[in-house]
Amino acid sequence: MKVFGVLALFLLPAALLAQSPVAASGGEASLWAGAEATAFNPDWGCSSASPFRCYHNWLAGPTAFFDFNARGKWGMEGEARWLDWHGDGAMTISNYLLGGRYRVVQFGRLSGWAKMLVGGGWIQTPFYPYAGSLKGSFLAYAPGGTLEYPLGHKIALRGDYEYQIWPSFNGGSTYATGTVVQHDNGLTPNGFSVGITYRILGQ
């Protein structure tokens, strides 16, 4: 099911672009896709959800994404992320998210975008399936921001920050840095990604 979800994320904007009169007439519509390297604070086993804290507990992995820019400042974004590395006790998190994006600033060639995505988050806590651990999926909201700088006509450097909100997550408690951390009021994984995006279709 996850494979079909990823395929749907990437094929939907391509279908939309193929039917877009803006793209057909050489307008502003475009489809970009790319990959990033990601590092997240999973908000598990840490007394702070800050992306600049608890480096020993960060999760890392690849992110695949698309950006469909319809016209003007509006667009759509979809992403699939697999944070399978560096996790304490084989902890992992993955996401499949889709939503809107809006260009909030243009400074020379550098552009800044705000986004709001929604979808699913999958988690396996440390030392699963032992007592006190869990594995499951949860609804996730993900506001964030993206900076893009073109390196050529079809390729751009991209940096991204995302703050995820898992409102229904309830995972008990962990002991971190001398503090008992409760996980009964949701989870907020967040962090940074850096990568390359490539224009597939459009202007």
Protein Blocks (a to p, Z undefined) as FASTA:
>chain_A
ZZmmmmmmmmmmmmmmmmpmklmnopabdcddddddddddehgoiabfbfkgokllpccd
ddddddddfbhjbccdddddddfehiahhiacddddddddddfbdehjbccddddddddd
ddddehiabehiacdddddddddddddddfbfkbccdddddddddfkbcehjadeehiac
dfkeopadddddddddddfbdZZ
